[in-house]
Amino acid sequence: MSKLEPGLPKQSLVQWLTRAAGTSAKITWEVNDCGEQSGSPEADRGRDFPMCVDGIANLASGRKVIVSVAVGSFQKGITGQPKVWSVSIGKDNRFDPVPKLRDLPASIRASN
């Protein structure tokens, strides 16, 4: 985590998100294109899409936390330093961005 945002502890994203979301949260993981595909095969042809790993925590309150970390691209593979792509919290299709990872635990407490 300290590599993703200075000031955060030296622990894995898995450990940090589990603690931030709480032990009752169910966390799933997925790899995706960081939401960058347009949906048009013509427009997307030949593009090298970024590769994100998403930690998705389903909270007891019914809300959901999504932490998306860019880890490379689909053509180049996992390369370079991982970086935070986005952090959000919400329910259904209404998600609010969380500006910094360090703000996420307080945002989770406020949503319960």
N, C-alpha and C positions, 0 to 999 in steps of 0.2 A: 504494500500500500504506500509505503514511503517513496517508492519510485513513481507512483502515479500522482501523488500530491504531497509536497513537502509538509512536514509536521505530523503526518499520519504515522501510525506505528509500523514497525518492520514485521509485517505478517502478510499472509496470502490474502487475496481477494475473498476466497472461500471463508476463511476464518473471520475476516473483518465484517463481511456481509451477514454471516450467521449471527455474530454478536449484535450488529446494528439492528437487524430485523427481529431478533428475539428467537428463542429456541422453539417457540410454537409455530414460527413461519415455515412454510414449505418452500424450498428454493430449488428451482430447476435451472438448467443451463442450456444455451443453444449458441450455435455459430451461424452468423448470417452476414448479409452484405451491408450492414449498418444503415439499412433503409435507402440505399442509393440507387437501386434499379428504378427506372422510370415506368416499367411495365410495357414499354414499347420495344419489341425485338429489333426494330430498325434503329431506334435511338441508342439502344444498349449494345449493339453489335461491336465487338472489338474493345470494349471498355474493360479495364482492370479494376474491378470493384474492391473497395476496402473490405477487410475481414474483421468482424467484431465478435467478441464473446460476450453474451448477455447473461448476467445473473438476474433471475426473475424471482423475487420473493413475494409470495402470497401471504399477506398479513392476516392476523385473526380478525381485524376490523373489516375485512373484505376488500381492502385496498391492495394495491400491487406496487412494488418498487422494482424499477428496472435500472440496472447499472450496466452500461455498454462500454466495453473497452476495445479499442482498435488494436489489432495485433499484427497486421500485415495486409496482404492483398491476396485475392484468389489466384492470380497468375504467379506472383512471386513467393507465396507462402507466408509463413510466420517470419517476419523480419523486423529489425529495428527495435526501438524501445516502445513498449505498450503505452498507449495514452488514453485518457478518458474521452470517450466520444460523446456520451450523454448520461445524465442521471435524472430520473423522473419518478414521481409518485402520483398515483391516481386510482380511479375506479372506472370500469366500463371503458369508454373511449375518451375519457377526459383526464389527461395527465398534465401535471404542472412540472416544469423543470426545477431541478434543485441545482443552484449555481456551483456549489463545491461539494466534493465528497464529504468533507468535514461537517457540512450542514445536514447531511442525511439523517443521522440519528435523531436530531431535534425535530426534523420534519416528520419522521415516523411517529415520535411521541405526540406531536401535535395532531396527527391524523387519527389517533386512536380514541 
